[in-house]
Every structure is written in structure tokens, then in C-alpha cells.
Amino acid sequence: MRALVQRVSQASVTVDGAVTGEIGTGLLVLVCAMRDDTEAQSEWLARKAVNLRIFRDEQDRMNRSLLDIGGEALIVSQFTLAAETKGNRPGFSAAAAPDEGRRLYGHFSEQVESRGVSVANGIFGADMKVALVNDGPVTIWLDTDSK
């Protein structure tokens, strides 16, 4: 699985003009299930995201996790993280099939929430408008293939 994790002071996702999820301080996690991914990879990715020490401590150093600060997570499915960009038109054949992607996306969200994080979500497969205030900016790429 792949995730693009952004430290935010606020973020929201809107579908058809209605806000489906919003958070204050925390993480916006754009997540993509890849072909042949498993629940174990989803669990590893969730654990990594919530424990990633990218929030400021008292000395203004990135030394605190989402759990440490009591932050929230906005989790948005984004199959385009699977893009293959050999040519000028990206291909997405490395992404999981839609049904499996939906299942692993849901499992990832459940795993983040089971660790005590308040979770908001986008809608899998929908045309979403994501708004965020990236704090830092801090943006981290996570990939279970590189663990």
C-alpha cells in the first residue's frame, strides 16, 4: 500500500457540494491499495502513519506523533498514487481492483481508528474536492514495499 501523509492544521473533503469529512490538527492521509496488497500491509501502514514523529515538541523539533498530540486523521482514497509514468499518460494497472481497493481502504481506516485516533473519511471512488492547510509544509511518502 502507498500513502501520502500531510501534517495539517485543518483539512476537509467535499463530495457533490457536501462536506463528508473534516478535521482540525492532524494528518491528511491519501491512501492507495496496490495489486496483491494484504490486510497485514494495511495494518503496517496504519501503525506507521499514527506513530510517525512529525509534530513539533516543546523545542520545536519534529518529535511527536499523531497519538502523542491527540490529533485527527482525514483518510482519502487516491488510486492515482499507483500511477506508472513511463510515458506522458499515467497508467494505473498497479492499483488494486476497485472492490479490493475499497476493502483495504476501509481496513486501513479501521486500523487507524482502532489505535485511538478520531478518523474522518472521503468516499471511495467519488469525485472529491480536498482542501487542506499543510502545516510546515510537511509531506511524507510511505510505501509498504519499502519497509
C-alpha positions, 0 to 999 in steps of 0.5 A, spaced: 500 500 500 502 507 498 500 513 502 501 520 502 501 523 509 500 531 510 501 534 517 495 539 517 492 544 521 485 543 518 483 539 512 476 537 509 473 533 503 467 535 499 463 530 495 457 533 490 457 540 494 457 536 501 462 536 506 463 528 508 469 529 512 473 534 516 478 535 521 482 540 525 490 538 527 492 532 524 494 528 518 491 528 511 492 521 509 491 519 501 491 512 501 492 507 495 491 499 495 496 496 490 495 489 486 496 483 491 496 488 497 494 484 504 490 486 510 497 485 514 500 491 509 494 495 511 495 494 518 503 496 517 501 502 514 496 504 519 501 503 525 506 507 521 502 513 519 499 514 527 506 513 530 510 517 525 514 523 529 512 529 525 509 534 530 513 539 533 515 538 541 516 543 546 523 545 542 520 545 536 523 539 533 519 534 529 518 529 535 511 527 536 506 523 533 499 523 531 497 519 538 502 523 542 498 530 540 491 527 540 490 529 533 485 527 527 486 523 521 482 525 514 483 518 510 482 519 502 482 514 497 487 516 491 488 510 486 492 515 482 498 514 487 499 507 483 500 511 477 506 508 472 509 514 468 513 511 463 510 515 458 506 522 458 499 518 460 499 515 467 497 508 467 494 505 473 494 497 472 498 497 479 492 499 483 488 494 486 481 492 483 476 497 485 472 492 490 479 490 493 481 497 493 475 499 497 476 493 502 483 495 504 481 502 504 476 501 509 481 496 513 486 501 513 481 506 516 479 501 521 486 500 523 487 507 524 481 508 528 482 502 532 489 505 535 485 511 538 485 516 533 478 520 531 478 518 523 474 522 518 473 519 511 472 521 503 468 516 499 471 511 495 471 512 488 467 519 488 469 525 485 472 529 491 474 536 492 480 536 498 482 542 501 487 542 506 492 547 510 499 543 510 502 545 516 510 546 515 509 544 509 510 537 511 509 531 506 511 524 507 511 518 502 510 511 505 510 505 501 509 498 504 514 495 499 519 499 502 519 497 509 
